[in-house]
């Protein structure tokens, strides 16, 4: 018998090795493309929300399909702009408090450091 020719056990082993290599390659590709997959999933969710809002405009206000889609996009952008504005107002007030309290905090820090033996 020629030992250089693969028998049934060898071919099963080779198939398992190839399958393992393929599985590892797929897992590595999914790991590397993780950010892209998350971005694609988020964009699909955004499209579903925009189409749901467009369907509401189309069903309740009898707006044609394409203008309803434009109104849906404008609504989503308006909601995002409103949320950014709300966070901006809160951030601005916190920055103003920080600026007002900075001199007192620096005085407290100087007093604390002057008491240190180091």
N, CA and C atoms as an extended XYZ file, in Angstrom:
354
Properties=species:S:1:pos:R:3:atomname:S:1:resname:S:1:resid:I:1 pbc="F F F"
N         0.844       -1.170        0.000 N   UNK     1
C         0.000        0.000        0.000 CA  UNK     1
C         0.891        1.235        0.000 C   UNK     1
N         0.532        2.200       -0.791 N   UNK     2
C         1.283        3.440       -0.920 CA  UNK     2
C         0.842        4.408        0.175 C   UNK     2
N         1.734        4.722        1.092 N   UNK     3
C         1.393        5.569        2.240 CA  UNK     3
C         1.293        7.039        1.847 C   UNK     3
N         1.814        7.426        0.699 N   UNK     4
C         1.744        8.816        0.272 CA  UNK     4
C         0.354        9.203       -0.220 C   UNK     4
N        -0.452        8.251       -0.590 N   UNK     5
C        -1.816        8.546       -1.018 CA  UNK     5
C        -2.712        8.618        0.217 C   UNK     5
N        -3.542        9.659        0.336 N   UNK     6
C        -4.393        9.790        1.524 CA  UNK     6
C        -5.496        8.743        1.527 C   UNK     6
N        -5.756        8.194        2.692 N   UNK     7
C        -6.857        7.245        2.822 CA  UNK     7
C        -8.063        7.983        3.414 C   UNK     7
N        -9.098        7.250        3.818 N   UNK     8
C       -10.346        7.855        4.297 CA  UNK     8
C       -10.130        8.657        5.575 C   UNK     8
N        -9.303        8.157        6.493 N   UNK     9
C        -9.037        8.889        7.734 CA  UNK     9
C        -8.322       10.213        7.456 C   UNK     9
N        -7.378       10.177        6.531 N   UNK    10
C        -6.656       11.402        6.190 CA  UNK    10
C        -7.588       12.440        5.569 C   UNK    10
N        -8.458       12.017        4.685 N   UNK    11
C        -9.354       12.979        4.037 CA  UNK    11
C       -10.346       13.573        5.042 C   UNK    11
N       -10.809       12.781        6.024 N   UNK    12
C       -11.674       13.338        7.080 CA  UNK    12
C       -10.919       14.366        7.899 C   UNK    12
N        -9.663       14.064        8.226 N   UNK    13
C        -8.838       14.997        8.991 CA  UNK    13
C        -8.604       16.286        8.202 C   UNK    13
N        -8.318       16.153        6.906 N   UNK    14
C        -8.082       17.333        6.064 CA  UNK    14
C        -9.350       18.180        5.977 C   UNK    14
N       -10.518       17.530        5.842 N   UNK    15
C       -11.781       18.280        5.816 CA  UNK    15
C       -11.999       19.038        7.116 C   UNK    15
N       -11.699       18.412        8.242 N   UNK    16
C       -11.869       19.076        9.541 CA  UNK    16
C       -10.916       20.258        9.682 C   UNK    16
N        -9.690       20.094        9.232 N   UNK    17
C        -8.721       21.198        9.296 CA  UNK    17
C        -9.182       22.359        8.416 C   UNK    17
N        -9.632       22.058        7.209 N   UNK    18
C       -10.107       23.108        6.303 CA  UNK    18
C       -11.340       23.792        6.885 C   UNK    18
N       -12.264       23.018        7.458 N   UNK    19
C       -13.454       23.597        8.081 CA  UNK    19
C       -13.071       24.500        9.248 C   UNK    19
N       -12.113       24.073       10.046 N   UNK    20
C       -11.645       24.901       11.165 CA  UNK    20
C       -11.021       26.193       10.658 C   UNK    20
N       -10.226       26.115        9.611 N   UNK    21
C        -9.605       27.311        9.036 CA  UNK    21
C       -10.673       28.263        8.508 C   UNK    21
N       -11.690       27.726        7.839 N   UNK    22
C       -12.770       28.566        7.305 CA  UNK    22
C       -13.532       29.240        8.442 C   UNK    22
N       -13.849       28.506        9.498 N   UNK    23
C       -14.578       29.079       10.633 CA  UNK    23
C       -13.759       30.180       11.297 C   UNK    23
N       -12.479       29.938       11.494 N   UNK    24
C       -11.611       30.962       12.099 CA  UNK    24
C       -11.534       32.190       11.194 C   UNK    24
N       -11.455       31.994        9.893 N   UNK    25
C       -11.392       33.121        8.960 CA  UNK    25
C       -12.685       33.931        8.986 C   UNK    25
N       -13.832       33.258        9.045 N   UNK    26
C       -15.117       33.967        9.100 CA  UNK    26
C       -15.243       34.748       10.398 C   UNK    26
N       -14.860       34.146       11.510 N   UNK    27
C       -14.922       34.844       12.799 CA  UNK    27
C       -13.987       36.050       12.795 C   UNK    27
N       -12.796       35.898       12.243 N   UNK    28
C       -11.852       37.019       12.174 CA  UNK    28
C       -12.393       38.135       11.288 C   UNK    28
N       -13.016       37.778       10.166 N   UNK    29
C       -13.588       38.795        9.279 CA  UNK    29
C       -14.734       39.531        9.960 C   UNK    29
N       -15.591       38.799       10.678 N   UNK    30
C       -16.684       39.449       11.403 CA  UNK    30
C       -16.158       40.348       12.507 C   UNK    30
N       -15.094       39.923       13.173 N   UNK    31
C       -14.501       40.754       14.225 CA  UNK    31
C       -13.924       42.041       13.639 C   UNK    31
N       -13.227       41.922       12.523 N   UNK    32
C       -12.638       43.102       11.885 CA  UNK    32
C       -13.717       44.036       11.333 C   UNK    32
N       -14.820       43.482       10.863 N   UNK    33
C       -15.887       44.284       10.265 CA  UNK    33
C       -16.967       44.643       11.275 C   UNK    33
N       -16.693       44.493       12.556 N   UNK    34
C       -17.700       44.742       13.586 CA  UNK    34
C       -18.247       46.152       13.564 C   UNK    34
N       -17.374       47.152       13.452 N   UNK    35
C       -17.837       48.537       13.419 CA  UNK    35
C       -18.701       48.798       12.192 C   UNK    35
N       -18.304       48.238       11.076 N   UNK    36
C       -19.079       48.411        9.854 CA  UNK    36
C       -20.448       47.746        9.975 C   UNK    36
N       -20.499       46.572       10.596 N   UNK    37
C       -21.775       45.887       10.777 CA  UNK    37
C       -22.691       46.670       11.707 C   UNK    37
N       -22.134       47.260       12.761 N   UNK    38
C       -22.940       48.074       13.668 CA  UNK    38
C       -23.475       49.297       12.935 C   UNK    38
N       -22.645       49.928       12.106 N   UNK    39
C       -23.076       51.081       11.330 CA  UNK    39
C       -24.185       50.698       10.351 C   UNK    39
N       -24.045       49.562        9.692 N   UNK    40
C       -25.070       49.107        8.753 CA  UNK    40
C       -26.375       48.803        9.482 C   UNK    40
N       -26.289       48.177       10.646 N   UNK    41
C       -27.492       47.871       11.421 CA  UNK    41
C       -28.176       49.155       11.869 C   UNK    41
N       -27.406       50.123       12.336 N   UNK    42
C       -27.982       51.397       12.761 CA  UNK    42
C       -28.633       52.141       11.615 C   UNK    42
N       -28.015       52.092       10.443 N   UNK    43
C       -28.613       52.778        9.297 CA  UNK    43
C       -29.908       52.102        8.861 C   UNK    43
N       -29.978       50.783        8.993 N   UNK    44
C       -31.233       50.096        8.683 CA  UNK    44
C       -32.330       50.485        9.669 C   UNK    44
N       -31.974       50.585       10.942 N   UNK    45
C       -32.963       51.017       11.928 CA  UNK    45
C       -33.429       52.437       11.643 C   UNK    45
N       -32.494       53.311       11.269 N   UNK    46
C       -32.866       54.685       10.924 CA  UNK    46
C       -33.803       54.724        9.729 C   UNK    46
N       -33.532       53.912        8.723 N   UNK    47
C       -34.401       53.865        7.545 CA  UNK    47
C       -35.787       53.355        7.906 C   UNK    47
N       -35.857       52.388        8.807 N   UNK    48
C       -37.161       51.871        9.239 CA  UNK    48
C       -37.948       52.962        9.952 C   UNK    48
N       -37.275       53.733       10.807 N   UNK    49
C       -37.954       54.819       11.530 CA  UNK    49
C       -38.438       55.879       10.551 C   UNK    49
N       -37.594       56.263        9.598 N   UNK    50
C       -37.990       57.286        8.622 CA  UNK    50
C       -39.182       56.811        7.801 C   UNK    50
N       -39.170       55.565        7.373 N   UNK    51
C       -40.296       55.040        6.589 CA  UNK    51
C       -41.557       54.923        7.438 C   UNK    51
N       -41.414       54.599        8.717 N   UNK    52
C       -42.592       54.534        9.588 CA  UNK    52
C       -43.218       55.915        9.745 C   UNK    52
N       -42.393       56.935        9.912 N   UNK    53
C       -42.919       58.298       10.018 CA  UNK    53
C       -43.540       58.723        8.692 C   UNK    53
N       -42.912       58.367        7.578 N   UNK    54
C       -43.469       58.689        6.262 CA  UNK    54
C       -44.807       57.991        6.057 C   UNK    54
N       -44.934       56.762        6.529 N   UNK    55
C       -46.216       56.059        6.430 CA  UNK    55
C       -47.291       56.757        7.254 C   UNK    55
N       -46.919       57.273        8.416 N   UNK    56
C       -47.888       58.028        9.218 CA  UNK    56
C       -48.360       59.268        8.469 C   UNK    56
N       -47.446       59.998        7.854 N   UNK    57
C       -47.832       61.171        7.064 CA  UNK    57
C       -48.723       60.766        5.895 C   UNK    57
N       -48.374       59.668        5.248 N   UNK    58
C       -49.136       59.222        4.086 CA  UNK    58
C       -50.537       58.758        4.475 C   UNK    58
N       -50.648       58.045        5.606 N   UNK    59
C       -51.940       57.498        6.002 CA  UNK    59
C       -52.858       58.550        6.610 C   UNK    59
N       -52.308       59.412        7.462 N   UNK    60
C       -53.160       60.342        8.205 CA  UNK    60
C       -53.327       61.687        7.515 C   UNK    60
N       -52.336       62.137        6.777 N   UNK    61
C       -52.419       63.446        6.132 CA  UNK    61
C       -52.602       63.344        4.620 C   UNK    61
N       -52.641       62.139        4.100 N   UNK    62
C       -52.826       61.877        2.666 CA  UNK    62
C       -51.770       62.583        1.805 C   UNK    62
N       -50.534       62.552        2.291 N   UNK    63
C       -49.413       63.121        1.534 CA  UNK    63
C       -48.908       62.040        0.584 C   UNK    63
N       -48.564       62.401       -0.660 N   UNK    64
C       -48.008       61.392       -1.576 CA  UNK    64
C       -46.716       60.775       -1.034 C   UNK    64
N       -46.329       59.665       -1.644 N   UNK    65
C       -45.238       58.837       -1.108 CA  UNK    65
C       -43.911       59.579       -0.992 C   UNK    65
N       -43.430       60.199       -2.066 N   UNK    66
C       -42.113       60.851       -2.031 CA  UNK    66
C       -42.093       62.075       -1.119 C   UNK    66
N       -43.094       62.955       -1.172 N   UNK    67
C       -43.085       64.071       -0.208 CA  UNK    67
C       -43.213       63.594        1.243 C   UNK    67
N       -43.934       62.495        1.463 N   UNK    68
C       -44.044       61.955        2.823 CA  UNK    68
C       -42.688       61.464        3.310 C   UNK    68
N       -41.913       60.877        2.410 N   UNK    69
C       -40.568       60.434        2.785 CA  UNK    69
C       -39.680       61.634        3.115 C   UNK    69
N       -39.798       62.698        2.331 N   UNK    70
C       -39.055       63.923        2.635 CA  UNK    70
C       -39.469       64.518        3.969 C   UNK    70
N       -40.774       64.503        4.256 N   UNK    71
C       -41.251       64.991        5.554 CA  UNK    71
C       -40.758       64.095        6.688 C   UNK    71
N       -40.679       62.796        6.440 N   UNK    72
C       -40.157       61.882        7.461 CA  UNK    72
C       -38.696       62.171        7.772 C   UNK    72
N       -37.905       62.417        6.722 N   UNK    73
C       -36.492       62.761        6.929 CA  UNK    73
C       -36.382       64.080        7.674 C   UNK    73
N       -37.200       65.070        7.273 N   UNK    74
C       -37.168       66.372        7.949 CA  UNK    74
C       -37.582       66.243        9.409 C   UNK    74
N       -38.548       65.382        9.695 N   UNK    75
C       -38.981       65.178       11.078 CA  UNK    75
C       -37.861       64.569       11.913 C   UNK    75
N       -37.207       63.545       11.384 N   UNK    76
C       -36.106       62.912       12.124 CA  UNK    76
C       -34.967       63.902       12.339 C   UNK    76
N       -34.620       64.671       11.307 N   UNK    77
C       -33.564       65.675       11.463 CA  UNK    77
C       -33.970       66.754       12.459 C   UNK    77
N       -35.254       67.133       12.464 N   UNK    78
C       -35.739       68.111       13.435 CA  UNK    78
C       -35.653       67.590       14.858 C   UNK    78
N       -35.991       66.329       15.054 N   UNK    79
C       -35.896       65.730       16.396 CA  UNK    79
C       -34.438       65.677       16.848 C   UNK    79
N       -33.541       65.298       15.945 N   UNK    80
C       -32.114       65.260       16.293 CA  UNK    80
C       -31.611       66.657       16.624 C   UNK    80
N       -32.006       67.665       15.831 N   UNK    81
C       -31.579       69.041       16.101 CA  UNK    81
C       -32.117       69.517       17.447 C   UNK    81
N       -33.351       69.157       17.778 N   UNK    82
C       -33.929       69.542       19.068 CA  UNK    82
C       -33.158       68.907       20.223 C   UNK    82
N       -32.804       67.644       20.088 N   UNK    83
C       -32.037       66.975       21.146 CA  UNK    83
C       -30.647       67.585       21.301 C   UNK    83
N       -30.003       67.924       20.184 N   UNK    84
C       -28.692       68.580       20.255 CA  UNK    84
C       -28.825       69.926       20.946 C   UNK    84
N       -29.888       70.662       20.642 N   UNK    85
C       -30.120       71.957       21.285 CA  UNK    85
C       -30.326       71.781       22.784 C   UNK    85
N       -31.114       70.772       23.187 N   UNK    86
C       -31.332       70.538       24.620 CA  UNK    86
C       -30.028       70.214       25.334 C   UNK    86
N       -29.224       69.338       24.749 N   UNK    87
C       -27.938       69.005       25.361 CA  UNK    87
C       -27.011       70.217       25.376 C   UNK    87
N       -27.081       71.047       24.342 N   UNK    88
C       -26.255       72.249       24.295 CA  UNK    88
C       -26.613       73.228       25.394 C   UNK    88
N       -27.907       73.398       25.663 N   UNK    89
C       -28.341       74.290       26.740 CA  UNK    89
C       -27.833       73.773       28.076 C   UNK    89
N       -27.973       72.490       28.319 N   UNK    90
C       -27.508       71.909       29.579 CA  UNK    90
C       -25.992       72.016       29.695 C   UNK    90
N       -25.282       71.752       28.625 N   UNK    91
C       -23.823       71.833       28.641 CA  UNK    91
C       -23.371       73.264       28.897 C   UNK    91
N       -24.048       74.231       28.268 N   UNK    92
C       -23.680       75.629       28.460 CA  UNK    92
C       -23.866       76.052       29.906 C   UNK    92
N       -24.960       75.627       30.531 N   UNK    93
C       -25.180       75.996       31.932 CA  UNK    93
C       -24.125       75.353       32.837 C   UNK    93
N       -23.733       74.140       32.547 N   UNK    94
C       -22.699       73.495       33.355 CA  UNK    94
C       -21.339       74.160       33.161 C   UNK    94
N       -21.030       74.589       31.949 N   UNK    95
C       -19.774       75.299       31.708 CA  UNK    95
C       -19.784       76.637       32.436 C   UNK    95
N       -20.923       77.331       32.450 N   UNK    96
C       -21.019       78.602       33.171 CA  UNK    96
C       -20.797       78.404       34.663 C   UNK    96
N       -21.357       77.342       35.240 N   UNK    97
C       -21.146       77.050       36.660 CA  UNK    97
C       -19.677       76.736       36.914 C   UNK    97
N       -19.055       75.974       36.025 N   UNK    98
C       -17.638       75.644       36.178 CA  UNK    98
C       -16.775       76.899       36.125 C   UNK    98
N       -17.063       77.789       35.191 N   UNK    99
C       -16.289       79.027       35.076 CA  UNK    99
C       -16.480       79.892       36.314 C   UNK    99
N       -17.696       79.934       36.837 N   UNK   100
C       -17.958       80.749       38.030 CA  UNK   100
C       -17.263       80.170       39.261 C   UNK   100
N       -17.145       78.860       39.350 N   UNK   101
C       -16.567       78.231       40.535 CA  UNK   101
C       -15.056       78.015       40.431 C   UNK   101
N       -14.467       78.218       39.284 N   UNK   102
C       -13.038       77.944       39.104 CA  UNK   102
C       -12.143       78.754       40.040 C   UNK   102
N       -12.339       80.074       40.214 N   UNK   103
C       -11.448       80.803       41.137 CA  UNK   103
C       -11.515       80.272       42.568 C   UNK   103
N       -12.705       79.968       43.059 N   UNK   104
C       -12.834       79.437       44.418 CA  UNK   104
C       -12.173       78.066       44.523 C   UNK   104
N       -12.329       77.236       43.498 N   UNK   105
C       -11.701       75.915       43.516 CA  UNK   105
C       -10.178       76.023       43.484 C   UNK   105
N        -9.652       76.969       42.724 N   UNK   106
C        -8.199       77.165       42.689 CA  UNK   106
C        -7.681       77.655       44.037 C   UNK   106
N        -8.446       78.535       44.708 N   UNK   107
C        -8.052       78.993       46.047 CA  UNK   107
C        -8.045       77.831       47.036 C   UNK   107
N        -9.062       76.963       46.963 N   UNK   108
C        -9.109       75.795       47.847 CA  UNK   108
C        -7.932       74.858       47.568 C   UNK   108
N        -7.604       74.674       46.307 N   UNK   109
C        -6.480       73.814       45.948 CA  UNK   109
C        -5.166       74.398       46.462 C   UNK   109
N        -4.997       75.709       46.328 N   UNK   110
C        -3.772       76.353       46.818 CA  UNK   110
C        -3.667       76.224       48.334 C   UNK   110
N        -4.796       76.379       49.048 N   UNK   111
C        -4.778       76.240       50.504 CA  UNK   111
C        -4.448       74.808       50.898 C   UNK   111
N        -4.985       73.839       50.189 N   UNK   112
C        -4.715       72.435       50.495 CA  UNK   112
C        -3.245       72.107       50.245 C   UNK   112
N        -2.711       72.596       49.127 N   UNK   113
C        -1.315       72.308       48.803 CA  UNK   113
C        -0.348       73.028       49.734 C   UNK   113
N        -0.738       74.180       50.273 N   UNK   114
C         0.153       74.898       51.195 CA  UNK   114
C         0.251       74.188       52.541 C   UNK   114
N        -0.736       73.364       52.888 N   UNK   115
C        -0.712       72.615       54.144 CA  UNK   115
C         0.113       71.340       54.029 C   UNK   115
N         0.392       70.915       52.818 N   UNK   116
C         1.116       69.670       52.608 CA  UNK   116
C         2.589       69.838       52.962 C   UNK   116
N         3.182       68.795       53.516 N   UNK   117
C         4.588       68.837       53.904 CA  UNK   117
C         5.513       68.677       52.703 C   UNK   117
N         5.007       68.227       51.614 N   UNK   118
C         5.837       67.978       50.437 CA  UNK   118
C         6.156       69.210       49.737 C   UNK   118
